[in-house]
Amino acid sequence: MAGKTGPTSEAGKATSSRNATKHGLRASKWLSPKEKADFEALVTDLEAEYQPSTATQRILVERIATCVGKLRRLQGIEDALFVKARAHDADWEYRFHPENAAHNIDRIEAAAMPPSPQLDTLVRYQTTLDRQLSKAIGELMVLKDREKNAALLLPQAHEK
């Protein structure tokens, strides 16, 4: 018997290409058209705000947008984990304590927590992305200040 070669249909290949996706934070492809549209709109807004004039400045603007996009995705993942935890805990209460469930649903939903290892991982990613975002903004601001100062000094150099 020959070894399997994997999926042959386009749909099967598309599905298997996402086999290793655990959380989507390092996904090289956008997961939805909405995320891609949001990213493009953010880049447009950041370009209007910072008006990058060099390749390096454009790279930093894109890095800022990438960090913000990942932070947004991270927030969506965190929200989904809490929704899942609330549904699980409410379901458990209704199954095993139906007499108390209606009275306790608000408490159950408020107390529901996703597994700690998952939250810890999300916090680590968020911290890393926050640092990357702050660094990129800081670097871009330094470059823009240098550019502004050079523009102010340029007329003085021509007068001498």
Number of C-alpha atoms within 10 A of each C-alpha: 3 4 5 6 6 9 12 8 9 9 10 11 12 11 11 13 10 12 8 9 11 9 11 16 18 10 13 7 8 15 13 9 9 10 15 14 12 14 19 15 13 19 19 15 14 17 17 10 10 15 14 18 11 11 9 13 20 18 14 21 24 20 18 23 24 18 20 18 21 21 21 15 17 20 14 11 17 17 13 13 18 19 15 15 19 21 15 16 17 20 16 14 18 15 11 10 12 13 11 11 18 12 10 16 17 12 11 20 17 11 13 18 17 18 11 9 9 11 16 11 11 19 14 11 16 18 13 13 20 15 13 17 20 13 15 21 17 13 15 21 15 12 16 18 12 12 13 12 11 11 11 11 11 11 10 9 8 7 6 5
